[in-house]
Amino acid sequence: MSLGEHLTELRSRLLKCVVAVAVLGAASLVFAKPLFGVLMQPVLAALPAEGRALIYTSGIEELNVLMKVGVYAGIFLSTPVILLQIWGFVAPGLYQEERRYARPFVVLGSLAFLTGALFCYSVVLPSMFKFLLNEEESLALSQRLDVGMLREEDALRYLRIGEAERAGLLAREASEALKAEGEGQSVEPERTPAESVEMEGRLAGLGRLLDATADGFGVQARSVLRQSVEKRVEAVEAYAREEYGAAATAMDESASLLARVAPARSEELAGLWRLEKELAVGKARYVAEVWTRPMLTMNEQLSLVLLLILSFGIIFELPLVIALLGMVGVVKAGWLMKYQRHAFVVCLILAAVITPTGDVVNLSLMAGPMLLCYELGVLAVWIIERNRAKQTSESGVTPTE
């Protein structure tokens, strides 16, 4: 074939690839919104529970996002067609024995692309967005607060049904859960950075404690509960005047009055109040540490996720691409091994450029598979050259096309 004929064939095969992408992309538009939800799961999971949403900044951004999902879905689904057209273009330059690898090339190429995309989605994206959207200390504190609040709810439920002993046990477990591993001091610091948040949390906790005590022991001591509620009202008024010291004192007096409701369970009630204060301090500390909030747009996050998924899909195709280049004689195993160190440097640079984070873990998750795929490609070329040499020695002549 002349150069013009080669270019004509290349144009024909590229046209087939474009048609396959267009047809499958148009069909994928029907499922674009559910697909977008699946793609954004790693992003949403890394956001705070109260802010798990993406925004759009223009009236047509959501439509553009769904169109982009359809186009990329068409690219992913048409991978076997693209690989088949690539093989069809290079097949005339291969030996007769090598042309029978067309089906394995398409199947393995499609599986490799899918494996790379799944590896990125399930391993790389969750750790990357957790690193980008959360600080390690704030995330640990948030997790301890979540555990403590769940146990506090159960402790108050036990108190409502009159089982103060069980409630006190859960309160102690929740207090331990609020402490970081290896932390010996009290959870409550000498001074809370967000004092108003702490006071608000204490008032809310005292209200829940009063309600649970009234449900469990209200019939026995209504007058004592009334005094305790009046003290809480005083605390609310002091909080409204920003007299936080007076509010804290009034709340402690309100909680201490609860011991008269059930004198035999005063220790458990005191433990529950201690838990409420620790939860309030923990919430105030978390608010003080996490004073920025992410507002992520649909288009930017989709572009980032699709770029990484597509990059990993291509990276996992690297062994097959190198093997194909080895078949047509573009590269040799000896040459690949000679410049192996240079290839490693190039892989690390590409991984650093593609990876949006600067941490070692995510860089390793990108560079590691890239280096491994390069080594597999070198091995594949070496096996191909060895088989060719073996066929030549057995036949005594150069294999014909």
C-alpha positions in Angstrom: 0.0 0.0 0.0 1.2 3.5 -0.8 1.3 6.3 1.8 -2.0 7.7 0.4 -3.7 4.4 0.8 -2.5 4.0 4.4 -3.9 7.5 5.2 -7.2 6.6 3.5 -7.4 3.4 5.6 -6.5 5.4 8.8 -9.3 7.9 8.0 -11.8 5.1 7.5 -10.9 3.4 10.8 -11.0 6.7 12.7 -14.4 7.4 11.2 -15.6 4.0 12.5 -14.3 4.8 16.0 -16.1 8.2 15.9 -19.4 6.6 14.8 -19.1 4.0 17.6 -18.5 6.7 20.2 -21.4 8.8 18.9 -23.9 6.0 18.8 -23.0 4.5 22.2 -22.7 8.0 23.7 -26.2 8.9 22.5 -27.6 5.7 23.9 -25.8 6.4 27.3 -27.6 9.8 27.6 -30.6 7.9 28.8 -28.7 6.8 31.9 -26.5 10.0 32.2 -27.9 11.2 35.5 -27.6 7.8 37.4 -24.1 7.4 35.9 -23.2 10.9 37.1 -24.4 10.0 40.6 -22.2 6.8 40.6 -19.2 8.8 39.4 -19.6 11.4 42.1 -19.9 8.9 45.0 -16.1 9.2 46.0 -16.5 13.0 46.0 -19.7 13.1 48.1 -18.4 10.5 50.5 -15.4 12.7 51.3 -17.6 15.7 52.1 -19.0 16.5 55.5 -22.4 14.7 56.2 -24.3 18.0 56.3 -22.8 19.3 53.0 -22.8 16.4 50.7 -24.0 18.2 47.6 -22.5 19.7 44.4 -23.5 23.0 43.0 -23.8 24.4 39.5 -23.1 28.0 38.6 -25.1 28.4 35.4 -28.5 27.4 34.1 -27.0 25.0 31.4 -24.1 23.6 33.5 -26.2 20.6 34.6 -27.1 19.9 31.0 -23.5 20.2 29.9 -22.4 17.8 32.6 -24.9 15.2 31.5 -23.8 15.6 27.9 -20.2 15.1 29.0 -21.1 11.9 30.9 -22.8 10.6 27.8 -19.7 11.3 25.6 -17.3 9.7 28.0 -19.6 6.7 28.5 -19.6 6.3 24.8 -15.7 6.3 24.8 -15.6 3.7 27.5 -18.2 1.4 25.9 -16.6 1.7 22.5 -13.2 0.5 23.8 -13.5 -2.9 22.1 -14.3 -1.2 18.7 -11.4 1.2 19.0 -9.0 -1.6 19.9 -10.3 -3.7 17.0 -9.7 -0.8 14.5 -6.2 -0.3 15.9 -5.4 -4.0 15.4 -7.0 -3.9 11.9 -4.7 -1.0 10.9 -1.4 -2.6 12.1 -2.3 -6.2 11.2 -0.9 -5.9 7.6 2.5 -5.3 9.0 2.5 -8.5 11.2 3.5 -12.0 10.5 0.8 -14.5 9.6 1.3 -16.3 13.0 0.9 -13.0 14.8 -2.4 -12.0 13.2 -4.2 -14.7 15.1 -3.8 -12.6 18.3 -6.5 -10.2 17.2 -9.2 -11.5 19.5 -6.9 -11.8 22.6 -5.7 -8.3 21.9 -9.3 -6.9 21.9 -10.5 -8.9 24.9 -7.4 -8.3 27.0 -7.3 -4.6 26.0 -10.9 -4.1 27.0 -10.4 -6.0 30.3 -7.2 -4.0 31.0 -9.0 -0.7 30.4 -11.9 -1.7 32.7 -9.5 -2.9 35.4 -7.7 0.4 35.3 -10.9 2.4 35.5 -12.2 0.3 38.5 -8.9 0.5 40.3 -9.0 4.3 40.0 -12.7 4.5 41.1 -12.4 2.1 44.1 -8.9 2.8 45.3 -7.5 6.1 44.1 -10.5 8.4 44.1 -11.7 7.7 47.7 -8.2 8.3 49.2 -7.5 11.3 47.0 -10.7 13.2 47.8 -10.4 12.3 51.5 -7.0 13.9 51.4 -8.1 16.9 49.5 -11.3 17.7 51.3 -10.5 16.7 54.9 -7.7 17.3 57.3 -6.6 14.2 59.2 -7.0 15.6 62.7 -10.4 17.2 61.9 -11.6 13.9 60.3 -10.5 11.9 63.3 -12.3 14.3 65.7 -15.5 14.2 63.5 -15.5 10.4 63.6 -15.1 10.4 67.4 -17.9 12.9 67.7 -20.2 10.8 65.6 -19.6 7.7 67.8 -20.0 9.8 70.9 -23.3 11.3 69.8 -24.7 7.9 68.8 -23.9 6.4 72.2 -25.3 9.5 73.9 -28.6 9.0 72.1 -28.8 5.4 73.3 -27.9 6.4 76.8 -30.7 8.9 77.0 -33.1 6.3 75.6 -32.2 4.0 78.5 -32.7 6.9 80.9 -36.2 7.5 79.5 -37.2 4.0 80.4 -35.8 4.2 83.9 -32.6 2.2 83.4 -30.1 4.8 84.7 -27.4 2.2 85.4 -27.3 1.1 81.8 -27.4 4.8 80.7 -24.4 5.6 82.9 -22.4 2.7 81.4 -23.0 4.0 77.9 -22.1 7.5 79.0 -18.7 6.3 80.2 -18.1 4.4 76.9 -19.0 7.5 74.9 -16.6 9.6 77.0 -13.8 7.2 76.2 -14.7 7.3 72.5 -14.2 11.1 72.5 -10.6 10.8 73.5 -7.9 10.4 70.9 -5.8 7.2 71.0 -3.0 7.7 73.6 -4.6 10.9 75.0 -4.4 10.9 78.8 -5.9 14.4 79.6 -9.5 15.3 79.7 -11.3 16.0 76.5 -12.3 19.4 77.7 -9.6 22.1 77.3 -9.0 25.1 79.5 -10.4 27.4 76.9 -12.6 26.6 74.0 -11.9 28.5 70.7 -15.6 28.7 69.7 -17.1 29.4 73.1 -20.5 30.3 71.9 -20.8 27.0 70.0 -19.8 25.1 73.1 -22.4 26.9 75.2 -25.1 26.3 72.6 -24.1 22.6 72.6 -24.3 22.4 76.4 -27.7 24.0 76.5 -29.0 21.5 73.9 -27.5 18.6 75.7 -28.9 19.7 79.1 -32.3 20.0 77.5 -32.1 16.4 76.2 -30.9 15.2 79.6 -33.9 17.0 81.3 -36.4 15.5 78.9 -35.0 12.0 79.4 -35.0 12.3 83.2 -38.5 13.6 83.1 -39.7 10.6 81.1 -37.9 8.1 83.4 -38.4 9.7 86.8 -40.7 12.7 86.4 -43.6 11.3 88.4 -41.4 10.9 91.4 -40.0 14.4 91.6 -41.8 17.1 89.5 -40.8 19.9 91.9 -37.1 19.1 91.6 -37.4 18.9 87.8 -39.2 22.3 87.8 -36.2 23.9 89.7 -33.8 22.3 87.2 -35.7 23.7 84.3 -35.8 27.1 85.8 -32.0 27.0 86.2 -31.7 26.1 82.5 -33.9 29.1 81.6 -31.5 31.3 83.6 -28.6 29.8 81.6 -30.4 30.6 78.3 -30.9 34.2 79.4 -27.2 34.5 80.4 -26.2 32.9 77.0 -28.4 35.5 75.2 -26.4 38.2 77.0 -23.2 36.5 76.1 -22.4 35.9 79.7 -20.9 32.5 79.1 -19.5 32.1 82.6 -22.8 32.7 84.3 -24.5 30.4 81.7 -22.1 27.6 82.5 -22.6 28.0 86.2 -26.4 27.9 85.9 -26.2 24.8 83.7 -24.0 23.0 86.2 -26.5 23.9 89.0 -29.4 22.6 86.8 -27.6 19.3 86.2 -26.7 18.9 89.9 -30.4 19.3 90.9 -31.1 16.2 88.9 -29.2 14.1 91.5 -32.2 14.7 93.8 -34.6 13.1 91.4 -32.9 9.7 91.8 -30.3 9.9 94.6 -29.2 6.3 94.1 -28.3 7.1 90.5 -26.6 10.5 91.0 -23.3 9.2 89.7 -24.9 8.0 86.5 -26.7 11.3 86.0 -23.5 13.2 86.6 -21.7 11.0 84.0 -24.4 11.8 81.5 -24.0 15.5 82.1 -20.2 15.2 81.8 -20.8 13.5 78.4 -23.0 16.3 77.2 -20.3 18.9 78.1 -17.6 16.8 76.4 -19.7 16.5 73.2 -20.2 20.3 73.3 -16.5 20.9 73.7 -15.7 18.5 70.9 -18.2 20.2 68.5 -16.7 23.6 69.4 -13.2 22.3 68.7 -14.3 20.8 65.4 -15.9 24.1 64.3 -12.7 26.0 65.3 -10.6 23.6 63.2 -12.8 23.3 60.2 -13.6 27.0 59.4 -13.6 26.5 55.6 -16.3 24.7 53.7 -15.9 23.2 50.2 -18.3 24.3 47.5 -17.7 22.0 44.6 -19.2 22.5 41.1 -20.6 19.6 39.1 -18.5 20.4 36.0 -15.1 20.7 37.7 -15.5 17.5 39.8 -16.8 15.5 36.8 -13.9 16.6 34.7 -11.4 15.6 37.4 -12.9 12.2 38.0 -13.2 11.4 34.3 -9.6 12.5 33.6 -8.3 10.2 36.3 -10.5 7.3 35.3 -9.5 7.7 31.7 -5.8 8.1 32.6 -5.8 4.9 34.6 -7.6 3.0 31.9 -4.9 4.1 29.4 -2.1 3.3 31.9 -3.4 -0.3 32.2 -3.3 -0.6 28.4 0.4 0.2 28.4 1.6 -3.5 28.3 -0.6 -4.2 25.3 0.6 -1.0 23.5 4.2 -1.8 24.1 3.6 -5.4 23.0 2.0 -4.1 19.8 4.9 -1.8 19.1 7.2 -4.8 19.6 5.3 -6.8 17.1 5.6 -4.3 14.4 9.3 -3.8 15.2 9.1 -0.2 16.5 10.7 -1.1 19.9 13.0 -3.9 21.0 13.2 -5.5 24.4 16.9 -4.6 24.7 16.3 -1.0 23.9 13.4 -0.9 26.5 15.7 -2.4 29.2 18.5 0.0 28.3 16.4 3.0 28.9 14.5 1.5 31.8 15.7 4.1 34.3 14.7 7.0 32.0 11.2 5.4 31.7 10.9 5.2 35.5 11.7 9.0 35.7 9.1 9.8 33.0 6.5 7.6 34.7 7.1 9.5 38.0 6.9 12.9 36.3 3.6 11.9 34.5 2.2 10.6 37.8 3.0 13.8 39.6 1.5 15.9 36.8 -1.8 13.8 36.6 -2.3 13.4 40.3 -3.9 16.5 41.8 -2.6 15.9 45.3 0.9 16.2 46.6 0.9 13.3 49.1 3.0 10.3 48.7 0.1 7.8 48.9 -1.8 9.0 45.9 1.4 9.6 43.9 2.3 6.0 44.6 -1.1 4.7 43.6 -0.6 6.4 40.2 3.1 5.7 39.6 3.1 2.1 41.0 0.7 0.7 38.4 2.4 2.8 35.6 5.8 1.3 36.4 4.4 -2.2 36.8 2.6 -1.9 33.4 5.8 -0.8 31.8 7.7 -3.8 33.1 4.9 -6.1 31.9 5.2 -4.5 28.4 9.0 -5.1 28.4 8.3 -8.7 29.3 5.7 -9.1 26.6 8.2 -7.7 23.9 10.9 -10.1 25.2 8.5 -13.1 24.9 7.5 -12.0 21.3 11.1 -11.7 20.2 12.0 -15.0 21.7 9.1 -16.7 19.9 10.1 -15.1 16.6 13.7 -16.3 17.0 12.5 -19.8 17.8 10.2 -19.9 14.7 13.1 -18.7 12.6 15.5 -21.3 13.9 13.0 -24.1 13.4 12.1 -23.2 9.8 15.5 -21.9 8.7 13.9 -19.0 6.9 12.4 -15.7 7.8 8.6 -16.0 8.4 6.5 -14.6 5.6 3.5 -12.3 6.0 
